[in-house]
Amino acid sequence: MWTRQRRRSPYRHLVLPVFTFCVLAYFGHHALTGKYGLASKREYERRIEVLKVELASLEERRQQLDKRTAMLRDGSLERDMIDEQARRLLGVTRANEIVILHGFQN
């Protein structure tokens, strides 16, 4: 009876290392360039800095608005001052008033 014996390939010892290298290369590539990789981290950090600057300017604007609203609360201004500010902001005048325009800041 005949028995067939196969000669083993000399490359059989390379199958596992090549497979392992391919898997590591895949995950390494995505660790650098993927959605949560190092390149994205730098982009997220840049975006955080931009948003921090925007937050600081918005907080400053909010403080200015809080200061202006505090001036309009009862007891801090007289009624004619509130009327004057409302007319200036809305651009409304009475028929018997004379308007003199000069430098105006918001």
Secondary structure, 3 states (H helix, E strand, C coil): CCCCCCCCCCCHHHHHHHHHHHHHHHHHHHHHHCCCCHHHHHHHHHHHHHHHHHHHHHHHHHHHHHHHHHHCCCCCCCHHHHHHHHHHHHCCCCCCCCCCCCCCCC
